[in-house]
Amino acid sequence: MNELHNPWQVKGEKRIYDNPWIGVTEYDVINPSGGKGIYGKVHFKGKAIGVLPLDENLDTYLVGQYRFTLDQYSWEIPEGGGPLDVEPVLSAQRELLEETGLVAKSWTKLMEMHLSNSVSDEHAIIFLARDLSQHTACPEETEQLQVRKVSFEEAYQMVAQGRITDSMSVAAILKVKLMLADGRIS
């Protein structure tokens, strides 16, 4: 099988919905098996940005908020959106300051990932922020946030127990756990 060959044929497309953050398109397709069908795609107009702040004591900061789409409260790493024409690390720096009031001197890209690739093209970039100093948080008007400083181990246990379910948070916390275990972070 040629990994670069796209087996889908697009016969037509129709924009279903559009706002400043996302667009939804319905495609008339011929699927890889040759059958006719439709496929819906949610297109994101920015990058998803996540930050795992980690201080010298191996404490981290979680942000809690009620997520409209889930209809439930969620604990997460600081995260938000970044414009496509802005360097992702600059968006990460802005999000960390906005949500927690933290400023970091050291930034490392942890990973890039696709968040729900069966229905969307949302692309995430997640950073590790170190050498932290506290400043004043300034969340967006749509955000009612609670910030908690916890040990990294507590954040890891929250993932292990299913209390943190946000995909960027789970991935970042598990990656940092591995990096601590193999000595890449101390």
N, C-alpha and C positions, 0 to 999 in steps of 0.2 A: 504494500500500500504506500502510495506517495503522500507523505505528510503535508506537503505543500499544495497539493491539489484540492480545490474546493469542490466537493461532490454535489453541492446544492446549486440549483438553477433558479434564479429569480426572474419571474415572468412579469411582475408588476409590484408596485408599492404604493401605499396610501398613508399619509400622515394622519394619525388619529387624534393626537393631543400634543400641545406644545406650551411650555412655560419657560421662564428664564433659567431653570435648572435642568429640566429633562424634556425629551421628546419621545413620543411613542409612535412607532411605525408598524403597520401591518403589511406583510409581504405575501404575495401569491408565489408559491414555490413548487418546484419539483424536488422531492426529497431524495436522499442518496439511494433509496430503493426504487426510484422511478415513479412514485406515487405523487399525485397532486395534493396540495394542502396549503395551509396558511401558517405563518410564523410571526409572532409579535416580538418586537425588540424595543427595550427601553434604552434610549441613548442619553448618557450623562454629558452635560456641557462643561464639566469641570472634573478635577481629580479628587478622589477621596484621600484625605490626609489624616494620618494618625501619629501620635507621639507617645512613647513610653518614657516618662521622666524617671530617672533613677539617681538618687542622691548618694553621697559618700557612705551613708549607713545602710545602703541597699533598701531604702524606703522608696515607695513610688506614690503617685497621686492618681486617684480614680475620680471620675466625674459621674455623678448620678443625675439622671433626668428621666422624666416620663416621655416615652417614645410614642408619638401619635400613631404611627403605622402599626406598632405592636399592641397598642392599648395596654401597656404595662411599663413599670419602672425598670430602668436598665443602668447597671454600673459598667463603665467603659474607661478606656484610656482617653485622654483628650483627643478629640478628632473633629473634623469638619471638612469643608470643601475648599479647594484651591483652584483659582482660575488657570486655564490651560497656558496662558501666556506669562505666568509667573513661575519662577523657579520653585519647585516643590518645597525645598527647605525653608524658603521665605514664608510660604503659607503655613508650614509647620511651626515656625517661630511665632507667627501671628496667632495661630490657634492656641498654642501653649500659654501665651501671655493672656489672651482673651479669657480663656476658660479657667486658668489656675492662678494667674498672676506671676507665673514662673518665667525666668529668663535663663537660658542655658548657654554656656560658652562652648560646649563640645557637642557636635551633631554627627551621628553615624546613621546611614541608611541601613535599616534592618532587612527590608524586603519590599518587593512589589507583588501585588496579587490582584486577581480578578474576583470580585465579590459574589457575583451570581451569574456566571457565564452562560447559563441556559436561557436567560431572559434579558440580560443587560450587558452593556459593554463597560460597566463601571470599573475603573482602574484605580487601585489604591497604592499609595506609597506610605510606608511606615518608618519612622525614625526613632532612634534612641537618643534621648537628650540627657547630658551629664553636666556636671559642674554648675549646679543650679543656684540661683539667687531669687529671693521672694520680692515681688513688686505687687502692684494693684491689679486685680482681675477686672476685666470689663466685658462681660458676656453680651452677646447680641440680645436685642429686645425679645426675640422669640424663645430665648433660652432661660429656663428657671433651673439653675444648676446647684448641686450640692457637691463640694469637693472634699474628699477624704484622703488624708495621708495615711498609708498603711505600709507594713513591711512588704517587701516583694514576695516573701513566702506566703503571706496572707492572700495577696492577689493571685498567686499561683493556686492556692487551695480553693479560692473562689471559682477559678476555672475548673479545677478537678471535680468540684462538687456541683458544677452546672449553675452556679450563681452568677457567673459572667458568661453570657452567650453571644455577645457581639463578635462578629467574625474577625474584625481587625484586632480587637482586644485579645481574643483567644490566641490568634496567630502570634501577635507580638509577645505576649506573656510566655507562651511556650518556647518561642525562639530565644528569648532572653534567658529562660530557665536552662536551655541547652548551652548557651554561651557562658553562663555562670558555671555550669557543671564541667565544661571542658577547658575552663580557664581563659577564654577569650575576653571575659569581663571579670574584674575583681573589685 
